Structure formats: structure tokens, C-alpha cells
Amino acid sequence: MKTLTKAILVIAILNLLAVLAGAGWLFSSGRINKARMTNMTMLFNEPVAIEEAKLKAEQAQIDKELAEQIKPLPAIPLNAQERNLVRVEMTQIDRQRLDRMKREVKNLQDTLRRERELLILDRIDLQKEKEEFGAMRDRLAGLEGGKQFKKSLATITGMKSKDAKTVLSNLLGDSKKEEVVTYLSSMGDRERTSILTEFVKSGEDQLAADLLESIRLRGLESTPSDKAD
């Protein structure tokens, strides 16, 4: 019996030490303070049933207040003068809406008209470019197909590259770049490369690059007619 009593006493002491150690750890780690202890005490002081009853009462009060807030205002009877004022105000509001709709329609019509005018101008510009392109193609076709052009091309091709470069430079000085590009496009790759190299040697790198780009574009322009042939 004494042994059992001692064992129970030891277990009770150990449990007490464990509780104290746990409480000390909670305080030292900042997980509990006086305010939390007070809240816990108040939490267990009140039965669950009473707490639920209080919560239901508070919710019912909140629902009642919300219902009163959204309750529609009672209809107020109007006399003849007040009804006329309401009609006038409604008429003014309708007129403002109508005016706003008219302005919006007019703005939309103006926008559509401007876009249509721009589209017409774009078509005119496109037609003008097509006509200019066709005129250039006809001019180039006449130039490339002429006997005199072929003789001139054969003469320039038979020259030394340095002399040919001098001749083409003189033509460029006379604002005949289109003819120069036509000559370069019509001659062989080796002769064309040699002449452009002479331009680079003389320090006219940019001019050589411009001529090369014009030759490339001339090839693109020739593609549609070639396909048509």
C-alpha cells in the first residue's frame, strides 16, 4: 500500500513538473502572455450553450438592422403641380439622352466619312504608283530591247573595269542612274562585280552599295513580268 502511494505521489510530482516546464516554455518562447491567459480564463468561464445563444442573438440583431436599412421608402402622394414638375424633369432627361445619342451618331458618321476619304486617297495613291511602275517597266523594256542599248552594253562590257566605271560615273553625273542600273543589271556577274569593285577602290563605297541595292530591286521588279512572259 505504501509502495502504491509513493508511486502515485511520484507520478503526480512528475506531471506537475511537466506542466510547470511546459508553462515556462510557453512564457519564455513568447507564445503566451497575460492577455492570452485572461482570454483563456474567460473562454472557459462561460458554458458553450450560453456562448452560442449570444452569437445567435447578435446575428439576429444584425439581420434586423440590415433589413431596416434596405426597406424601401414609402410612396409619397404627389399633387398636380408636383406631378407636372416630375414630368418636366423626365422630359428634360429624355431630351438630354436624345441629344447625347445624336452627338454620338454624328461623331460616328464623321469618323466613317474621314476613314472613307482616307481609303479613297490611298486607292488614288496606289493607282498612281501602279501607273508610274507600269511606265517605268515600259521605259526599261524599250531601253533594254533597243539595238542601241545592246551596242552600248557590249561596248561597256568589253572595256576594262576601270574605264567602264568612269563611263558609268559620267552617266551618274548626268542624273542617269536608271540607265546605269540597267547596264549593270544586264551585264554578266563577273563584269558587274569588277565595275562595282572599282567604285569601292575609288572610295565610293556608299555609291557602290546604293547601286547594288538598286540592282537587287530591279531584279524584284523584273520578276512579275518574267512570270507573265
C-alpha positions in Angstrom: 0.0 0.0 0.0 2.8 2.4 0.9 4.6 1.5 -2.4 1.4 2.3 -4.4 1.0 5.6 -2.5 4.6 6.5 -3.2 4.2 5.6 -6.9 1.1 7.8 -7.3 2.9 10.6 -5.5 5.9 10.4 -7.8 3.6 10.4 -10.9 1.8 13.4 -9.6 5.0 15.3 -8.9 6.3 14.4 -12.4 3.1 15.6 -14.0 3.3 18.8 -12.0 6.9 19.4 -13.1 5.9 18.7 -16.7 3.1 21.2 -16.5 5.4 23.8 -15.0 8.1 23.1 -17.6 5.5 23.5 -20.4 4.2 26.7 -18.9 7.7 28.1 -18.5 8.5 27.2 -22.2 5.3 28.9 -23.4 6.2 32.1 -21.5 9.9 32.0 -22.5 9.1 31.5 -26.2 6.6 34.3 -26.3 3.6 32.1 -27.2 1.6 33.2 -24.2 1.2 36.3 -22.1 -1.1 37.8 -19.5 -3.7 38.9 -22.1 -3.9 35.4 -23.6 -4.2 33.9 -20.2 -7.1 36.2 -19.4 -8.8 35.3 -22.7 -8.4 31.6 -22.0 -9.9 32.1 -18.5 -12.9 34.0 -19.9 -13.3 31.4 -22.5 -13.7 28.5 -20.1 -15.8 30.6 -17.6 -18.9 30.6 -19.9 -20.7 27.4 -21.0 -20.8 26.6 -24.7 -24.6 26.8 -24.8 -24.7 30.3 -23.4 -22.0 31.5 -25.9 -23.9 30.0 -28.9 -27.1 31.7 -27.7 -25.3 35.1 -27.5 -23.9 34.6 -31.0 -27.4 33.8 -32.4 -28.8 36.9 -30.7 -26.1 39.1 -32.1 -26.7 37.7 -35.6 -30.4 38.2 -35.4 -29.8 41.8 -34.4 -27.5 42.3 -37.4 -30.1 40.8 -39.8 -32.8 43.1 -38.4 -30.7 46.2 -38.8 -29.8 45.2 -42.4 -33.5 44.6 -43.2 -34.4 48.0 -41.9 -31.7 49.7 -44.0 -32.8 48.2 -47.3 -36.5 48.7 -46.6 -38.0 50.8 -49.4 -39.2 54.2 -48.7 -43.0 54.6 -48.5 -44.7 56.1 -51.6 -45.5 59.8 -51.1 -48.6 61.0 -52.9 -47.9 64.0 -55.3 -50.3 66.8 -56.1 -50.9 68.1 -59.6 -48.1 70.7 -59.5 -45.5 68.1 -58.3 -46.5 65.6 -60.9 -46.1 68.3 -63.6 -42.6 69.1 -62.2 -41.7 65.4 -62.4 -42.9 65.2 -66.0 -40.8 68.2 -66.9 -37.7 66.7 -65.3 -38.3 63.4 -67.1 -38.8 65.2 -70.4 -35.5 67.1 -69.9 -33.7 63.9 -69.0 -35.1 62.2 -72.1 -34.1 65.2 -74.2 -30.5 65.1 -72.9 -30.3 61.5 -73.7 -31.6 62.1 -77.2 -29.1 64.9 -77.7 -26.3 62.7 -76.5 -27.3 59.9 -78.9 -27.4 62.4 -81.8 -23.9 63.6 -80.9 -22.6 60.1 -80.7 -24.2 59.2 -84.1 -22.8 62.4 -85.7 -19.3 61.6 -84.3 -19.5 58.1 -85.7 -20.6 59.4 -89.1 -17.8 61.9 -89.2 -15.3 59.2 -88.3 -16.6 56.9 -91.0 -16.5 59.7 -93.5 -12.9 60.5 -92.7 -11.9 56.9 -93.0 -13.7 56.6 -96.3 -11.9 59.7 -97.6 -8.5 58.3 -96.4 -9.4 55.0 -98.2 -10.1 56.8 -101.4 -6.9 58.7 -101.2 -5.0 55.5 -100.6 -6.6 54.0 -103.6 -5.6 57.0 -105.7 -2.0 56.8 -104.5 -1.9 53.1 -105.2 -3.3 53.6 -108.7 -0.7 56.4 -109.3 2.1 54.1 -108.1 0.9 51.3 -110.4 0.8 53.7 -113.3 4.3 55.0 -112.6 5.6 51.5 -112.1 4.0 50.4 -115.4 5.5 53.4 -117.2 8.9 52.6 -115.8 8.6 49.0 -116.9 7.7 50.1 -120.4 10.6 52.5 -120.4 13.0 49.9 -119.2 11.6 47.3 -121.7 12.2 49.8 -124.5 15.6 50.6 -123.2 16.8 47.0 -122.7 15.3 45.8 -126.0 16.7 48.6 -128.2 19.5 47.9 -130.6 21.5 50.9 -129.5 21.3 49.8 -125.9 22.7 46.4 -126.8 25.5 48.0 -128.7 26.3 50.3 -125.7 26.1 47.4 -123.3 28.5 45.4 -125.4 30.9 48.3 -125.6 30.9 48.9 -121.8 31.2 45.2 -121.1 34.2 45.0 -123.4 36.0 47.8 -121.6 38.4 47.5 -118.7 36.5 47.7 -115.5 38.2 50.9 -114.5 37.2 52.6 -117.9 33.7 51.2 -117.6 33.5 52.7 -114.1 34.5 56.1 -115.5 31.8 55.9 -118.2 29.1 55.0 -115.7 30.2 57.7 -113.3 29.8 60.3 -116.0 26.3 58.9 -116.7 25.5 59.2 -112.9 26.8 62.8 -113.0 24.2 63.5 -115.8 21.4 62.1 -113.5 21.1 58.9 -115.5 21.1 56.5 -112.6 18.3 54.4 -114.1 20.4 53.7 -117.2 23.4 52.9 -115.1 21.4 50.4 -113.1 20.0 48.9 -116.3 23.5 48.4 -117.8 24.8 46.8 -114.6 21.7 44.6 -114.3 22.0 43.4 -118.0 25.7 42.5 -117.9 27.3 39.3 -116.6 28.1 38.8 -112.9 31.9 38.9 -113.4 31.8 42.2 -115.3 29.3 43.8 -112.9 31.4 42.7 -109.9 34.6 44.1 -111.4 33.0 47.5 -112.1 31.5 47.8 -108.6 34.9 46.9 -107.2 36.3 49.9 -109.0 33.8 52.1 -107.3 34.9 50.7 -103.9 38.6 51.2 -104.8 38.0 54.8 -105.6 36.4 55.4 -102.1 32.8 55.4 -103.3 31.7 52.6 -101.1 28.2 54.1 -100.4 27.6 54.7 -104.1 28.6 51.0 -104.8 26.2 49.9 -102.1 23.4 52.0 -103.5 23.9 50.7 -107.0 24.0 47.1 -105.7 20.7 47.7 -103.8 19.1 49.2 -107.0 20.2 46.2 -109.0 18.6 43.9 -106.4 15.3 45.9 -106.5 15.5 45.8 -110.3 15.5 42.1 -110.1 12.4 42.1 -107.9 10.7 44.4 -110.3 11.5 42.1 -113.2 10.1 39.1 -111.5 6.3 39.8 -112.2 6.9 40.5 -115.9 9.1 37.4 -116.2 6.3 35.3 -114.7 3.8 36.9 -117.1 6.0 36.0 -120.1 
